[in-house]
Amino acid sequence: MPIDHLPTKYQPAARWLRAWCMGDAPALIILGLGIIARGTSYLPPFMSPHAQASHPAEGALTMPTWGVVWIIIGALCLVAAWWERAAPLAVGA
């Protein structure tokens, strides 16, 4: 194993990092950052005042409100990367 070729003091951290990367955490981080980017695109400084909702559900609330909802869900995904019990809720949202 390549980890065995590292100095002994770095091997535990390398094993932890490998185990972390083989789980759901990296995907949750990518998902969370993408969702936060979508949420910020719905906020007034970035969104055109003439933009319309692209989905019928988006007509129920204003676009800035949906932006806040998306940002909260993205933050939940980032939290779920380290707190595994929140992962089903974050992905489901």
C-alpha positions as CSV (number, residue, x, y, z in Angstrom):
1,M,0.0,0.0,0.0
2,P,1.3,3.5,-0.7
3,I,0.4,4.6,2.8
4,D,2.9,2.1,4.1
5,H,5.7,4.1,2.3
6,L,4.9,7.3,4.2
7,P,6.7,8.2,7.4
8,T,5.1,6.5,10.4
9,K,3.8,9.6,12.0
10,Y,1.8,10.5,8.9
11,Q,0.2,7.0,8.4
12,P,-2.7,7.4,10.8
13,A,-3.8,10.7,9.3
14,A,-3.4,9.3,5.8
15,R,-5.6,6.2,6.7
16,W,-8.2,8.6,8.2
17,L,-8.2,10.8,5.0
18,R,-8.5,7.7,2.8
19,A,-11.5,6.4,4.8
20,W,-13.1,9.8,4.8
21,C,-12.7,10.2,1.0
22,M,-14.2,6.7,0.4
23,G,-17.4,7.7,2.1
24,D,-20.2,10.1,1.2
25,A,-18.5,13.2,2.5
26,P,-16.8,14.4,-0.7
27,A,-20.0,14.0,-2.6
28,L,-21.9,15.9,0.0
29,I,-19.4,18.8,-0.1
30,I,-19.7,19.0,-3.9
31,L,-23.5,18.8,-3.7
32,G,-23.6,21.4,-0.9
33,L,-21.4,23.9,-2.7
34,G,-23.4,23.5,-5.9
35,I,-26.7,24.1,-4.0
36,I,-25.3,27.1,-2.2
37,A,-24.2,28.5,-5.6
38,R,-27.8,28.0,-7.0
39,G,-29.2,29.7,-3.9
40,T,-27.0,32.7,-4.3
41,S,-28.0,33.0,-7.9
42,Y,-31.6,33.5,-6.8
43,L,-30.7,36.5,-4.6
44,P,-31.3,40.1,-5.8
45,P,-27.7,41.2,-6.5
46,F,-27.2,38.3,-9.0
47,M,-30.7,37.7,-10.3
48,S,-32.3,39.7,-13.1
49,P,-35.4,41.6,-12.0
50,H,-37.2,40.2,-15.1
51,A,-36.4,36.6,-14.3
52,Q,-39.3,34.2,-14.0
53,A,-39.8,31.0,-12.1
54,S,-38.9,28.0,-14.1
55,H,-40.8,25.5,-12.1
56,P,-44.4,25.8,-10.9
57,A,-43.3,25.3,-7.2
58,E,-41.1,28.4,-7.6
59,G,-44.2,30.5,-8.1
60,A,-45.4,29.8,-4.6
61,L,-42.7,32.0,-3.0
62,T,-40.5,34.9,-4.2
63,M,-37.2,34.0,-5.8
64,P,-35.1,35.5,-2.9
65,T,-37.0,33.3,-0.5
66,W,-36.2,30.3,-2.6
67,G,-32.6,31.5,-2.6
68,V,-32.5,31.4,1.2
69,V,-34.1,27.9,1.2
70,W,-31.5,26.6,-1.2
71,I,-28.6,28.1,0.8
72,I,-30.0,26.5,4.0
73,I,-30.2,23.1,2.2
74,G,-26.6,23.5,0.9
75,A,-25.4,24.3,4.4
76,L,-27.1,21.2,5.7
77,C,-25.3,19.2,3.0
78,L,-22.0,20.6,4.2
79,V,-22.8,19.8,7.8
80,A,-23.8,16.3,6.8
81,A,-20.3,15.7,5.3
82,W,-19.1,15.5,8.9
83,W,-22.2,14.5,10.7
84,E,-23.4,11.2,9.1
85,R,-26.8,11.2,10.8
86,A,-27.8,14.3,8.8
87,A,-26.9,12.9,5.4
88,P,-30.3,11.3,4.6
89,L,-32.1,14.5,5.5
90,A,-29.7,16.7,3.6
91,V,-29.8,14.6,0.4
92,G,-33.6,14.2,0.7
93,A,-34.1,18.0,1.0
